[in-house]
Amino acid sequence: MLRKYGFWLAVGALLGWVVMMGLASLRPYQLRGSVIDSSAPAPEIVLAATDGSTYSLRERQGRVVLIFFGYTSCPDVCPATLSEMREVRKALGERAADVDMLFITVDPARDSLERMGMYVSLFDPAILGLTGSPEALEAVYRAYGVTVEFQTETTAAGYLVTHSSRVYVVDRAGKLRLTYPFGTVVDDIVQDVRYLLKEKSS
C-alpha cells in the first residue's frame, strides 16, 4: 500500500512539474535590461570605424547592436565592460555574427583609429572602435544622453575621463530598446540579445 501511495505521489509530482513548465513557457519573455518605451528609431551614428569603414547605424538595420562609450586609457570600467562583451559574443556562438558591438570613444584627442583598433583587438577583434570629429561625437553623446567630463587629476596613463557607463542596445528594427548599467550579469545580456535576434526586424 505504501509503495502504491509513493508511486502515485511521484506521478502527481511529475505531472505538476510538467504543468508548471508548460505554463512558464506560455509566459511572455521579460527583458532583463532597462526597457526604453519608444517607437522612435535609435539616433543615427555615422563615425569612422577601426575596420576602415564609415559605420552608419541606420545601414545596420536587421542586426542587434550593442553600444558602449569609453576610452582606451580608462583604468577600470572600460576594460571590464569590453571583457563582458567578449563573453557575450562567446556565449552567443554562431548568432554573434548577427550582432554589432561598438566602442565609441569619449577621448578623441588620444584615441586615434589605430590606437582604438589595437585596444579593442585585445578583447575581441569583432568589436568595432568608432571615432570622429569632436563635433560629430558631441552630437552622438547628446543624442544618447551620454555625459563626458575631463578630470584635472592625472595618473601614469594621463588624464582621466568620467563618462556614462551604460551599454545601449538597438534592436533589429533599429529602435533603441534597452540599456544595462555597469556590472550587469553577462547571462542577462545574452538572454536578451537571443530574444531580440528572434524578433522580426520590421
Secondary structure, 3 states (H helix, E strand, C coil): CHHHHHHHHHHHHHHHHHHHHHHHHHCCCCCCCEECCCCCECCCCEEEECCCCEEECHHHCCCEEEEEEECCCCCCHHHHHHHHHHHHHHHHHHHHHHEEEEEEECCCCCCCHHHHHHHHHCCCCCCEEEECCHHHHHHHHHHHCCCEEEEEEEECCEEEEEECCCEEEECCCCEEEEEECCCCCHHHHHHHHHHHHHCCCC
